C-alpha cells in the first residue's frame, strides 16, 4: 500500500464526496519519498492543500513498516489537537491499521507526586486554594495522566509551582514514586508511539537538552515551520532574574525564616554554608542596584546591552560560584539513591541549587564582560504591574541557523518542514533556507486549490497618510477607512494591528461609533476576544500578533480582514538588531535581505486568515500607502496569493464585494 493509492481509493471510500486533490497527493508522495530515501524536504503548501493528512499518512505507513517513531511538531495547540483528536483517526481508517499515537508535553505540565505529598502533609497549599483544594484532591485520585490542563477547576500558579514537576528538582529513578509517576509513565508511552506529537517549544528544548527529553527518533515533520527557527533561538537562550537567584539561595538558607537545607547539615558545614549564602544575598542586591546606575531605567522595550560594564567588578559572579562549589562539595556525602528519604531530598536540593547557581555565575560574567561574541544580551524592565523591583537579564545565540545546521539535521535521517508561508514570494526559499542553516534539502511549492481570483479581493487605497511620517493623520485615516470597510461587510471582520498602543487608540475612537459589537484583544485577551467574536453576530475583532496567524475561522463569520500597517519588525528587537549589524558589516542590506522578506511572510499569514475553505469569500484591505510609494511595494503584492484582484478605489471595491459568490 502506498500514499497515492490511499488518497485516490481509500479516502473516497471513507467520504462519498471526497475528490482527490493533486496538490495533496503530490505532497504525500514527496514526504513518502523523503522518508524512504533519507532526505530533508521543505514544502510550502497553500491553504486547502490538506497538509496534515499529506504528511500523516506516509508518516504512519513508514513508522509501521519500519517499527519506528515519527515525530510531528506543531506551533499551535489547535493544530496539535486537530492532529491527535481528528486526523489520526482518519489515518487509522484509511490505512486499516492500528496506529499508536501520543501527545508529549513539557515536564512542567505534569503533577509531581513527591512534591504534592509534601505540600499536602504540611498544608502549605496557599490561601487562594483553600476553597478549591478538596476538588483538586479528588481530581488527583482520579486522573490517569496528572496533566495540569485536564484539571478544570481553579488552580493558582503559585500552587502549581509547588506541586508541578520540575526537571531540576527530580529524583527520577531514585524517587519512591517513580513507578507511578505521571510523567515517567507518559514517557514510557512515548517510546511505543508510531506517531509522537509535540510542540515546537518541547522539540527545541529537546535539542537544547542534548536530545534527552524525548525518546530516540530519526524522522521528523515540522508543521507551521515558519515559526520554528525563532523558537529554537529562545530555547538555547538564558535568563537571570533577581527573584530566581534569591529563591535558590533561600532554598538553602532563609535568614528571616531561619529555614532551608543548610539547617540539616553538621555544625561546621552549616556555619560555612550560611556565611556563603549571606554574602551571596548581599552581593545579589548590590549587583542589581548598581545596574540602575550604569544602565538607567529609561526604556520601554527590550534594551540591547553591548558594552562591557563594571557594576561590582565580578563580586556577585565569584560569590555565586564559590557558593555553588561548596554545595557540590557537600553533595558528595549524600546519595540520591539512598534508602533514606531525607538524604535523597538533601542530595537533589544541593545539586539543583549548586548547578543553577553555577549557571547564573557564568551568565553574569558573560553579561558583564561581553566575552562571547556569538551571544546577544539584553535587559527588560519588570512589568509595570509586577511586584518585581529589578531588571531581567537575557541572552540568546545570534545565529540560530548554526544551531539547526549542526544540531538538528545531522541527528536526523529525514526532516520535513512545511507551512503555508515559507517564502516571501512563491518558490523563493532562500530566506527560509538561510534561517534553518542548510541548502541540503529538496524544496517543493504547492499552490492553494482555492480560487482567490473569484473568491477574494485585495483593497489597497492610496489616500492614506504615511504612518512613518505623519502618525496622527495616519490614525485619523485608519479610523475613517475601518469604519467604511466594516460597514461594507456588516461586521464579521478582523482588524489587525502591529502595536497595542495604536489598537487601543483606534478602539477608543471607534468602539462607540461603529454600529457593530467590537472586541479588543488588549482588553479581553486573545482567547476571550475570539470567543466573543465567534458568538456575536456581525461583530468586529481588533487584534495584534496572535491573530495574524494560526486562527482558523471558516465561512461568513469572517469576510473582511483589515491590515492597518505593513508588519515590519521593530529594528530595536535585540537579536534582529544584532543580525542586521552583522549584515551591514558584510556589505549586505538588512532591509532588503531580512526585513522585507519577513514582512512579506507575516503579511501572507495575515492574508491567510480570510480564505480557509473552498466556499469562503471576502476581502483583505492593507491600509498602508507605502505599497504605492515605496519600491518594496511590488514585493508585497507579489507575495500574496496568485490571481487576487487588486482594487484601489472604494466604489469598485463596494461593487465587486457585493458580487462575490455566497458561501
Secondary structure, DSSP 8 states (H G I E B T S, - for coil): --HHHIIIIIHHHH-TT----HHHHHHHHHHHHHHHHT--EEEEE-TTS-HHHHHHHHHHHHHHHHT--EEEEESSHHHHHHIIIIIHHHHHHHHTS---EEE---GGGBB-HHHHHHHHHHT-S-GGGTTTHHHHHHHHHH-SS-BGGG--S---HHHHHHHB--GGG--GGGSTTGGG-HHHHHHHHHHT-SEEEEEHHHHHHHHHTTT-SS---SEEEESSGGGHHHHHHHHT-EEEEHHHHHHHHHHH-BTTTTBSGGGGS-HHHHHHHHHHHHHHHHHHHHHHHHHHHHS-S--SS-EE--S---TTTTHHHHHHHHHHHHHHHHHTT--TT-S-HHHHHHHHHHHHHHHHHHHHHHHHHHHHH---TTEEEEEE---TT-S--S-EEEEEES-HHHHIIIIIGGG-SEEEEEES--SSSTT--HHHHHHHT---SEEEEE--SS-HHHHEEEE--S-S--TTT-HHHHHHHHHHHHHHHHHHHTS-EEEE-S-HHHHHHHHHHHTTTSSS-EEEHHHH-HHHHHHHHHHSTT-EEEE-GGGTSS----GGG--EEEE-S-----TTSHHHHHHHHHHHHTT--HIIIIIHHHHHHHHHHHHTTT--STT--EEEEE--THHHHSTTHHHHHHHS-TT-EEE--HHHHHHHHHTS---
